[in-house]
């Protein structure tokens, strides 16, 4: 009788101790349960002049200022002649890929501007191609593609 009790007790201990023989690998699913906001990035695209900035808003403002200044210099150096003065704000849609290459997606402009300056798309495209080295946006430590909409005031007299 004692032998049966010891045998039964031994089997119970053996089944309880199986967890001690496991490989010790556990799966942590905590990281998979987080919601990721794909509509925003952790770090905006930037130029070399903006690298010293740490604050996200300041870095974004530096990026926008730098790209605006570059486009202004490039467009103002062009000889554009029109029959009537033009004062208009256009929306330039830019895609920046995960390698930092900027491409022109589209330009929102009125028909009047397109008739007066039919080469506006190519002028802006050439300006974008001559941008200084651009670093892509960062999301969770990974370079990602982003889209930007930049307002540009066109004033030709």
Residue pairs with C-beta under 8 A, 6 or more apart in sequence:
36 140
38 139
41 137
41 138
41 139
41 144
41 146
42 56
42 137
42 138
42 139
42 140
42 141
43 56
43 59
43 137
43 138
44 56
44 59
44 60
44 63
44 137
44 146
45 63
45 96
45 100
45 134
45 135
45 136
45 137
45 146
45 148
46 53
46 59
46 62
46 63
46 134
46 135
47 62
47 63
47 66
47 67
47 131
47 132
47 133
47 134
47 135
48 132
48 133
48 135
49 62
49 66
50 59
50 62
50 63
50 66
51 135
53 59
53 62
64 150
66 132
67 94
67 131
67 150
68 150
68 152
70 127
70 130
70 131
70 132
71 92
71 124
71 127
71 128
71 150
71 152
74 123
74 126
74 127
74 130
75 123
75 124
75 127
75 152
78 123
80 117
80 156
82 116
82 117
82 156
83 116
84 116
85 156
85 157
86 112
86 113
86 116
86 117
86 154
86 155
86 156
87 153
87 154
87 155
88 109
88 110
88 112
88 113
88 153
88 154
89 151
89 152
89 153
89 154
90 107
90 108
90 109
90 113
90 120
90 151
90 152
90 154
91 107
91 108
91 109
91 149
91 150
91 151
91 152
92 104
92 107
92 108
92 124
92 149
92 150
92 151
92 152
93 104
93 105
93 106
93 107
93 108
93 147
93 148
93 149
94 102
94 103
94 104
94 105
94 128
94 147
94 148
94 149
94 150
95 102
95 103
95 105
95 145
95 146
95 147
95 148
96 102
96 103
96 134
96 136
96 137
96 145
96 146
96 147
96 148
97 103
97 136
97 145
98 136
98 142
98 143
98 144
98 145
99 136
99 143
100 133
100 134
100 135
100 136
100 143
101 134
102 128
102 131
102 134
103 128
104 121
104 124
104 125
104 128
105 147
107 120
107 121
107 124
109 120
109 154
113 120
113 154
114 120
116 156
117 123
117 154
117 156
120 154
124 152
136 143
136 144
136 145
136 146
137 143
137 144
137 145
137 146
138 144
